[in-house]
Amino acid sequence: MTTKTNVTTEAAATAETDAAPALDIPIVIRGRVIEPGDDALEFGGRAGARFRQADPRKYAGDLVLRDPGDLRDLQATPIDEIIDFLAELGPRLDIDKNPLMQTAFRLALDAGEMTAPVLRPVYEQFPAMFHRDRLSGQVDRMVGKAYLDGWVEQGRPGTSTIRIRAVGTRHLHIIAGNVPVTAGLTVIRAALTKADCLIKTPSNDPFTAPAILRTMVELDPDHPVTKHFAVAYWKGGDEEIERQVIRPSRIEKLTAWGGMASMTHIQKYLVPGIELIAMNPKLSISIVGHEALEDTAAMRQAALGVALMAGRMNQTACSSTRVVYVECDDGEEDLERLEAFGTAVHQAFLALPPHESTAPKRPDPDLEDEMRALALDDEFYRVIGDTASAGVVVSRTADEPVEFADRLANRVVNLVPVPDISRVPRWVSEETQTVGIYPEALRERLRDDLALHGVQRTLPLGTSFHQQSQADREQTFGMPHDGTEPMRRMVRWVIDQSAEAV
């Protein structure tokens, strides 16, 4: 009887979701807000949320800036004025005060994989992202204000014949929706590099970027920054739109975030004249030294670190750990300690505060099937937990992650014993973004090899950039992203040479 009631309740909830009206989202083009009308198209998010938008095919020609000379107004705007404008925009993105951001939150919650307690703090970050000191620090470190505002002499006064300027360009940004701050980062980077920017939104977060731009329009529809942004959603692979937009006469830079299929699809449009700034799909790992197996306090500390590395944003981010390499030999005593560590990680997952991590929105049936199959093979694996709350797969064979390691989700990690922990750098690549390491001495020992093999960030296990004090946080202004400096690549670096010294 209980099962029948649960099924009926679940079916009723599903029917209610299906019956809910699709949310209207606008196309925003250089200060003009285009709401969906009678000819609007309806789209579906990956998790079932539905939304309506004006047909983007009708506006494809307006989404991009045809004449690069029309960037003169933004090029002539001092960068400090742009920073002032963005800093004024930031407080208006407060989710407690902005109905547009509230709607963006609700739609991202319906369409994405994060739960409300995890997603809410993500949206609460937006005002701080637009803080004046942060914006100014990014420009100073990544480009240089003087280069954005004019020609910078390269020689001493009276001897200089060479000048360099960073010139804004026309962009298409195809953004990812797993973490909504991507929309904010895109707006900031484009504005600070004096770019004309078209943002293609993702189906699992179609409203955050329009919400930011609509708030910008409300602030000042005629500001040069506002006049050089556009945002729309279209289904990936719509060649009717993409062939109008992705051509060298209309864009010069293409920044693409996404999975392998999306990145492969976009390659066909790359011709001379269009530079790809690729935010390729990434995976992250953790590395734990033998110290974590040697006493209870160290095990508890390392277990919490692993849970945080995997649990933050409910394992949806590129920085989320999926495989944990643990310094451990193949003796039964060490393997028993590894299993105890797995139990400690599982307990740490369940004890995380809701703002850090929660049980997933729904079980992952395919991953659950894989874990059940491994549970039957107790000679080589131990399975703790499940995909409905959190889980740990403990491999008992040295150096061998599970075959489906790249599909681990729902707060599930794979602990892999490694007798020689110095071998781990050989197994990473450019696809490896973040590596959390315990203890600190091991991080210092491995960081050079990890960097040589492609890793883009190493840090103490369980930490993040967001936990620092204000003074320390200044160190993060203008940090590289996935091993590159995207803002430096977003501008065109132009050389001017004179016949005589000035």
Residue, then its C-alpha position, 0 to 999 in steps of 0.5 A: m500500500t505504501t509503495k502504491t501511495n508513493v508511486t501515485t504521489e510521484a506521478a501526480a507531482t510529475a503531472e503537475t510539473d508537466a502541466a505547469p506553463a512554460l516560462d517566458i524568457p526574452i531575447v535581449i539585443r543591445g538594450r532592446v528586450i524582445e518578449p515571446g509573442d504568438d510566434a514564440l517557440e517552446f523549449g525544454g530543459r534537460a531536467g524537464a523545465r519548459f520555457r518559451q522564447a521569441d523565434p531566434r531565427k528572426y533575429a539572427g542577423d541582429l544578434v551580432l555586430r556586422d560592422p566592427g567600426d561600430l565598436r568605437d563607442l565602447q572603445a572610447t569609453p574609459i575602462d574606469e567608467i565601465i568598471d563603475f557601471l558594472a559595480e553599480l550593476g552588481p548590487r542590483l543582482d541581489i537575489d533577495k531584491n531582484p525578481l529577475m534573478q529569483t526567476a533565474f534561480r527557480l528555472a535553473l533549479d527546475a532545469g539543472e541538477m543542483t538542489a535549492p540549498v546548494l544552488r541558492p548560495v551560487y546566486e548569492q555570489f553575483p553581487a560580490m562578483f561585480h565588486r569594484d575592487r575585484l573588477s579592477g584587479q582583474v583588468d590590472r592583472m589580465v590586460g592592463k587598464a592603460y592598454l585598453d584605454g590607449w596606445v602604450e609606449q614600449g620604450r623610454p620617453g624620447t626613444s619609443t617607436i613602438r606602441i601596443r593597444a588591446v582592442g575589443t573584438r566581436h564575440l560569441h560565447i556559448i556558455a555552460g549551465n552546470v554552474p550559473v556563475t558562468a553567465g556572470l563571468t561571461v558578462i564581466r569578461a566581455a565588458l572589461t575587454k570592451a567586446d561586443c558579445l552575443i551569449k548563447t544560453p544553455s537549456n539547463d540555465p536559460f534565464t540567468a544571462p537574460a536576467i543580468l542583461r535585463t537588469m543592465v537595460e533597466l540600469d541604463p539602456d543606452h550605456p555603451v556596455t549595454k549596447h554591446f550585449a545580446v543574449a538568446y537561446w537556440k537549440g545547439g546544431d541549428e545551422e540556420i542560425e549558426r551559419q548566420v552568426i558564426r562567420p568571420s565577417r560577424i565574430e572574431k572570437l568564439t568562447a565555447w564551454g561544454g561537453m565533448a559533443s558540443m566542442t566537436h560540433i563547433q569545430k566545423y565552423l572554425v575557419p581563418g578569422i575566428e579564434l576559438i577560446a575553448m573551455n573544454p570539458k574537465l575532470s578533477i581528482s584528489i590525492v591522499g597520502h598514507e598519513a590519512l590511513e594512519d590515525t583516526a584524526a587524520m582519516r577524519q580530516a582527509a575524509l571531510g576534504v574528499a567529501l567537500m571536493a566532491g560534494r560542493m555544488n553536488q558534484t556538478a562542477c568541473s572542479s568536482t572530485r570523482v576519483v581519489y588516489v590513496e597511497c596504500d599498498d595491496g596488503e590486507e591490513d592497508l586495504e582494510r584501512l582504505e575501506a575504513f577511509g571509504t566509510a569515513v568519506h561516506q559519513a562525511f558526505l552525509a554530515l555536510p551542511p546543506h549550503e555545501s551539499t545535499a542528497p541529489k535531486r534524483p538517483d542515477p539509475d545507470l550509475e546505480d546499476e554499475m555500483r550494484a554490479l560491482a557490489l557482487d564482486d567483493e574480491f575487487y570492490r567494496v561499495i558503500g552507499d548509493t546514488a540517492s544520497a552518497g556513495v563510495v566505491v573502494s577499488r581493491t586493485a592497485d592503480e585501477p579506477v572503475e571503468f565508468a569513473d568519468r560518469l561518477a555523479n550524485r556524490v559518488v567517488n571511487l577510492v583507488p589504492v596506489p602503492d607509489i603515489s608519485r605515479v599519479p601525475r602520469w595519469v593526468s592530462e590537460e583534461t584534469q582541472t583541479v587536484g585536491i591533495y592531503p597532506e600539504a607536504l605531498r602537494e608541494r612534492l607533486r605539484d610540479d609533476l602534476a603541472l607538467h602533465g596538464v593539471q591546471r590547479t592544485l590546492p589543499l584537500g577540501t579548500s576553495f577560493h571562496q573560503q579566504s579572507q578579504a585580504d587573501r581573496e585579493q590574490t584570486f583577482g584575475m586568476p588563470h582559468d583552466g590553464t589560460e588567461p581568457m581575457r588576454r585572448m579576448v582582445r586583439w593586441v595591436i602594434d603601432q610603429s612610428a618612423e621617429a622616436v617620441 
